[in-house]
């Protein structure tokens, strides 16, 4: 499969997330004919002092679910010792 260039589909400097920034990119995988066969989302969280973190969550989740889960993760203090869903 060929991967299309990554496209930022959501970016917010303050989305009710305790001064954290959130960026969500969409990655589209294409078949040899150029048709989209798979779409994945990846979220990046930047804390108030500039540390960037990848939010560990399913790349196949809906955008609204990803946004809500990122808010909860930030409210929990962005723990790094998480389960497979990204939560402590």
Secondary structure as GFF3:
##gff-version 3
##sequence-region A 1 88
A	DSSP	beta_strand	2	3	.	.	.	ID=ss1
A	DSSP	beta_strand	7	12	.	.	.	ID=ss2
A	DSSP	beta_strand	21	30	.	.	.	ID=ss3
A	DSSP	beta_strand	36	46	.	.	.	ID=ss4
A	DSSP	beta_strand	52	55	.	.	.	ID=ss5
A	DSSP	alpha_helix	63	75	.	.	.	ID=ss6
###
